[in-house]
Amino acid sequence: MSSPERADVVAEIVLSVPGVAGLHPGMFGEVGTYLPGRRVAGIRFNDDTIAVHIAIRDGADARETAAAVRAAVSKGWPGVAVDVTVEDVIGDGVGDD
């Protein structure tokens, strides 16, 4: 079994943070990491930064949730800046038919 891609590891960490509803690809779908045959939306690696774009749950504090995401990701990548952008707020029942 191959080791997980770093984008998948970051995504798993981010999605485990309370208040995070999901990853977000950005306004025009510009935020993502391309892997063979697929894309991880909402995560982008630069030379010295990890950009994380998220949607939060309605009622979650945006600043606290972003800080918690930053802290969680930073544990796995010490010394790398983690920029968190809250792109959307998802209310209860959104997407349920």
N, CA, C and O of each residue as an XYZ file, in Angstrom:
388
protein
N       0.844     -1.185      0.000
C       0.000      0.000      0.000
C       0.885      1.243      0.000
O       1.843      1.331      0.769
N       0.564      2.192     -0.857
C       1.371      3.407     -0.925
C       0.986      4.359      0.200
O      -0.106      4.281      0.765
N       1.902      5.248      0.505
C       1.619      6.220      1.562
C       0.616      7.245      1.042
O       0.591      7.540     -0.152
N      -0.204      7.783      1.928
C      -1.207      8.761      1.486
C      -0.537     10.045      0.979
O       0.531     10.435      1.452
N      -1.174     10.672      0.032
C      -0.702     11.952     -0.492
C      -0.852     13.007      0.604
O      -1.778     12.942      1.413
N       0.053     13.967      0.624
C      -0.006     14.988      1.679
C      -1.309     15.789      1.622
O      -1.809     16.216      2.663
N      -1.863     15.999      0.433
C      -3.140     16.724      0.341
C      -4.257     15.946      1.022
O      -5.134     16.538      1.652
N      -4.228     14.621      0.899
C      -5.236     13.796      1.568
C      -5.082     13.860      3.085
O      -6.073     13.882      3.815
N      -3.841     13.889      3.554
C      -3.582     13.977      4.997
C      -4.085     15.306      5.530
O      -4.753     15.350      6.563
N      -3.768     16.399      4.826
C      -4.244     17.720      5.262
C      -5.765     17.752      5.247
O      -6.375     18.250      6.194
N      -6.386     17.237      4.203
C      -7.854     17.224      4.114
C      -8.462     16.477      5.290
O      -9.440     16.940      5.877
N      -7.903     15.338      5.639
C      -8.422     14.549      6.759
C      -8.312     15.330      8.068
O      -9.237     15.327      8.880
N      -7.188     15.989      8.263
C      -6.994     16.804      9.472
C      -8.023     17.923      9.527
O      -8.671     18.129     10.554
N      -8.173     18.646      8.419
C      -9.093     19.782      8.365
C     -10.521     19.336      8.639
O     -11.232     19.969      9.419
N     -10.941     18.254      8.006
C     -12.320     17.785      8.153
C     -12.627     17.261      9.550
O     -13.794     17.108      9.912
N     -11.587     16.984     10.340
C     -11.807     16.515     11.706
C     -11.978     17.660     12.707
O     -12.315     17.421     13.866
N     -11.753     18.881     12.273
C     -11.859     20.036     13.172
C     -13.337     20.387     13.377
O     -14.069     20.557     12.402
N     -13.778     20.496     14.625
C     -15.177     20.875     14.881
C     -15.519     22.211     14.230
O     -14.735     23.159     14.279
N     -16.679     22.270     13.630
C     -17.136     23.488     12.973
C     -16.878     23.498     11.478
O     -17.480     24.295     10.759
N     -16.000     22.633     10.992
C     -15.720     22.572      9.557
C     -16.775     21.709      8.887
O     -16.969     20.550      9.255
N     -17.460     22.283      7.894
C     -18.476     21.542      7.145
C     -17.863     20.832      5.943
O     -18.377     19.807      5.496
N     -16.772     21.373      5.423
C     -16.132     20.760      4.264
C     -15.051     21.638      3.705
O     -14.852     22.772      4.140
N     -14.355     21.094      2.732
C     -13.355     21.863      2.000
C     -14.072     22.629      0.901
O     -15.140     22.216      0.449
N     -13.496     23.736      0.471
C     -14.127     24.589     -0.537
C     -13.117     24.884     -1.646
O     -11.969     25.223     -1.359
N     -13.529     24.759     -2.901
C     -12.581     24.957     -4.005
C     -12.281     26.412     -4.348
O     -11.516     26.678     -5.276
N     -12.867     27.356     -3.620
C     -12.660     28.771     -3.942
C     -13.754     29.271     -4.870
O     -14.528     28.487     -5.420
N     -13.807     30.556     -5.032
C     -14.878     31.185     -5.798
C     -14.965     30.666     -7.239
O     -16.060     30.467     -7.766
N     -13.825     30.452     -7.862
C     -13.802     29.998     -9.244
C     -13.191     28.602     -9.378
O     -12.774     28.208    -10.467
N     -13.138     27.869     -8.291
C     -12.579     26.526     -8.326
C     -11.071     26.503     -8.434
O     -10.484     25.506     -8.854
N     -10.447     27.604     -8.056
C      -9.004     27.761     -8.246
C      -8.142     27.130     -7.159
O      -6.923     27.051     -7.314
N      -8.746     26.680     -6.067
C      -7.966     26.139     -4.960
C      -8.084     24.617     -4.947
O      -9.158     24.058     -4.727
N      -6.971     23.979     -5.183
C      -6.975     22.526     -5.170
C      -5.594     21.970     -5.453
O      -4.694     22.679     -5.904
N      -5.450     20.693     -5.180
C      -4.216     19.976     -5.466
C      -4.552     18.866     -6.449
O      -5.417     18.030     -6.188
N      -3.862     18.868     -7.580
C      -4.088     17.842     -8.596
C      -3.208     16.635     -8.313
O      -2.001     16.756     -8.103
N      -3.839     15.477     -8.315
C      -3.162     14.200     -8.124
C      -3.517     13.321     -9.322
O      -4.446     13.647    -10.062
N      -2.816     12.238     -9.528
C      -3.137     11.384    -10.670
C      -4.598     10.934    -10.659
O      -5.027     10.204     -9.765
N      -5.341     11.373    -11.645
C      -6.726     10.950    -11.804
C      -7.743     11.625    -10.911
O      -8.921     11.270    -10.946
N      -7.319     12.591    -10.111
C      -8.271     13.259     -9.215
C      -7.706     14.580     -8.712
O      -6.561     14.948     -8.973
N      -8.570     15.272     -7.977
C      -8.216     16.581     -7.430
C      -8.728     16.659     -5.996
O      -9.836     16.210     -5.704
N      -7.922     17.231     -5.100
C      -8.354     17.487     -3.727
C      -8.671     18.974     -3.651
O      -7.767     19.809     -3.615
N      -9.957     19.299     -3.628
C     -10.393     20.696     -3.591
C     -10.113     21.308     -2.223
O     -10.193     20.632     -1.197
N      -9.782     22.600     -2.225
C      -9.638     23.338     -0.976
C      -8.264     23.299     -0.350
O      -8.044     23.941      0.677
N      -7.326     22.565     -0.935
C      -5.968     22.471     -0.391
C      -4.992     22.829     -1.501
O      -5.056     22.266     -2.594
N      -4.086     23.768     -1.224
C      -3.063     24.130     -2.214
C      -1.740     24.336     -1.490
O      -1.678     25.013     -0.463
N      -0.690     23.748     -2.036
C       0.659     23.874     -1.476
C       1.465     24.853     -2.313
O       1.496     24.757     -3.540
N       2.112     25.790     -1.646
C       3.058     26.687     -2.282
C       4.425     26.373     -1.688
O       4.545     25.457     -0.874
N       5.439     27.101     -2.074
C       6.793     26.817     -1.591
C       6.887     26.807     -0.071
O       7.542     25.938      0.504
N       6.240     27.762      0.583
C       6.368     27.869      2.036
C       5.035     28.054      2.750
O       4.989     28.497      3.898
N       3.950     27.711      2.057
C       2.612     27.924      2.611
C       1.676     26.793      2.215
O       1.777     26.239      1.120
N       0.774     26.460      3.112
C      -0.339     25.575      2.781
C      -1.599     26.430      2.862
O      -1.921     26.977      3.917
N      -2.305     26.541      1.747
C      -3.564     27.277      1.714
C      -4.700     26.286      1.919
O      -4.766     25.252      1.254
N      -5.592     26.614      2.847
C      -6.737     25.763      3.157
C      -7.990     26.623      3.054
O      -8.113     27.634      3.745
N      -8.917     26.219      2.191
C     -10.187     26.934      2.033
C     -11.298     26.021      2.510
O     -11.399     24.866      2.095
N     -12.140     26.566      3.401
C     -13.160     25.743      4.044
C     -14.538     26.398      4.010
O     -14.685     27.604      3.810
N     -15.533     25.551      4.214
C     -16.885     25.991      4.548
C     -17.094     25.577      6.002
O     -16.703     24.485      6.416
N     -17.711     26.461      6.759
C     -17.957     26.150      8.167
C     -19.447     25.930      8.393
O     -20.281     26.325      7.579
N     -19.759     25.297      9.502
C     -21.158     25.044      9.864
C     -21.779     26.327     10.437
O     -21.111     27.105     11.118
N     -23.047     26.524     10.150
C     -23.783     27.650     10.704
C     -23.674     27.597     12.230
O     -23.895     26.548     12.833
N     -23.341     28.699     12.834
C     -23.200     28.777     14.279
C     -21.758     28.647     14.745
O     -21.436     29.024     15.872
N     -20.885     28.119     13.891
C     -19.466     28.026     14.255
C     -18.837     29.408     14.135
O     -19.140     30.157     13.206
N     -17.972     29.737     15.066
C     -17.259     31.007     15.013
C     -16.170     30.913     13.942
O     -15.296     30.050     14.010
N     -16.230     31.800     12.961
C     -15.304     31.735     11.826
C     -13.846     31.865     12.259
O     -12.995     31.094     11.815
N     -13.557     32.825     13.115
C     -12.165     33.036     13.546
C     -11.647     31.869     14.381
O     -10.515     31.423     14.198
N     -12.467     31.384     15.284
C     -12.045     30.254     16.128
C     -11.855     28.986     15.304
O     -10.907     28.232     15.523
N     -12.757     28.756     14.359
C     -12.637     27.565     13.519
C     -11.392     27.657     12.643
O     -10.649     26.683     12.514
N     -11.163     28.814     12.046
C      -9.960     29.002     11.220
C      -8.696     28.810     12.054
O      -7.740     28.188     11.589
N      -8.677     29.331     13.275
C      -7.511     29.178     14.153
C      -7.301     27.711     14.520
O      -6.164     27.246     14.594
N      -8.394     26.980     14.749
C      -8.288     25.562     15.085
C      -7.760     24.762     13.894
O      -6.959     23.845     14.073
N      -8.199     25.100     12.688
C      -7.689     24.439     11.483
C      -6.197     24.734     11.331
O      -5.400     23.830     11.079
N      -5.831     25.992     11.485
C      -4.418     26.392     11.364
C      -3.555     25.623     12.364
O      -2.490     25.121     12.004
N      -4.002     25.531     13.602
C      -3.237     24.831     14.636
C      -3.129     23.339     14.334
O      -2.064     22.746     14.508
N      -4.219     22.733     13.884
C      -4.216     21.301     13.604
C      -3.287     20.955     12.445
O      -2.533     19.985     12.517
N      -3.343     21.743     11.385
C      -2.484     21.476     10.226
C      -1.024     21.770     10.568
O      -0.125     21.049     10.133
N      -0.789     22.820     11.339
C       0.582     23.188     11.710
C       1.295     22.105     12.507
O       2.520     21.997     12.447
N       0.539     21.302     13.255
C       1.164     20.201     14.019
C       1.876     19.227     13.088
O       2.938     18.707     13.429
N       1.303     18.979     11.928
C       1.894     18.051     10.974
C       2.939     18.674     10.078
O       3.757     17.967      9.490
N       2.921     19.992      9.968
C       3.864     20.716      9.120
C       4.447     21.897      9.889
O       4.183     23.050      9.548
N       5.231     21.620     10.916
C       5.805     22.722     11.696
C       6.718     23.583     10.830
O       7.459     23.082      9.983
N       6.643     24.877     11.063
C       7.486     25.808     10.326
C       6.924     26.237      8.983
O       7.501     27.096      8.317
N       5.797     25.647      8.571
C       5.153     26.026      7.318
C       3.938     26.877      7.657
O       3.136     26.506      8.515
N       3.801     28.011      6.991
C       2.647     28.876      7.229
C       1.385     28.189      6.708
O       1.393     27.582      5.637
N       0.314     28.290      7.471
C      -0.974     27.734      7.066
C      -1.956     28.896      6.978
O      -2.295     29.523      7.983
N      -2.406     29.169      5.754
C      -3.373     30.237      5.524
C      -4.753     29.612      5.373
O      -4.969     28.778      4.494
N      -5.682     30.014      6.229
C      -7.036     29.453      6.209
C      -8.011     30.539      5.759
O      -8.019     31.647      6.294
N      -8.827     30.203      4.772
C      -9.861     31.107      4.274
C     -11.214     30.446      4.463
O     -11.436     29.320      4.017
N     -12.120     31.158      5.131
C     -13.493     30.674      5.271
C     -14.264     31.211      4.074
O     -14.457     32.419      3.936
N     -14.700     30.304      3.212
C     -15.362     30.669      1.958
C     -16.880     30.677      2.046
O     -17.544     31.390      1.293
N     -17.439     29.880      2.972
C     -18.887     29.728      3.001
C     -19.329     29.279      4.391
O     -18.542     28.760      5.181
N     -20.613     29.497      4.660
C     -21.247     29.011      5.887
C     -22.401     28.122      5.450
O     -23.276     28.544      4.693
N     -22.391     26.882      5.939
C     -23.394     25.897      5.549
C     -24.404     25.727      6.686
O     -24.040     25.338      7.796
N     -25.660     26.020      6.402
C     -26.708     25.887      7.411
C     -27.224     24.466      7.498
O     -26.981     23.649      6.610
N     -27.935     24.179      8.569
C     -28.551     22.858      8.724
C     -29.552     22.625      7.600
O     -30.319     23.515      7.235
N     -29.529     21.427      7.068
C     -30.486     21.064      6.038
C     -30.099     21.489      4.644
O     -30.800     21.146      3.692
N     -29.006     22.228      4.479
C     -28.588     22.636      3.140
C     -28.162     21.399      2.370
O     -27.343     20.609      2.840
N     -28.720     21.242      1.197
C     -28.398     20.098      0.368
C     -29.283     18.885      0.631
O     -29.206     17.898     -0.100
N     -30.120     18.944      1.662
C     -31.034     17.833      1.952
C     -32.315     18.035      1.156
O     -32.876     19.130      1.130
N     -32.763     16.987      0.520
C     -34.022     17.065     -0.241
C     -35.089     16.244      0.432
O     -36.218     16.181     -0.054
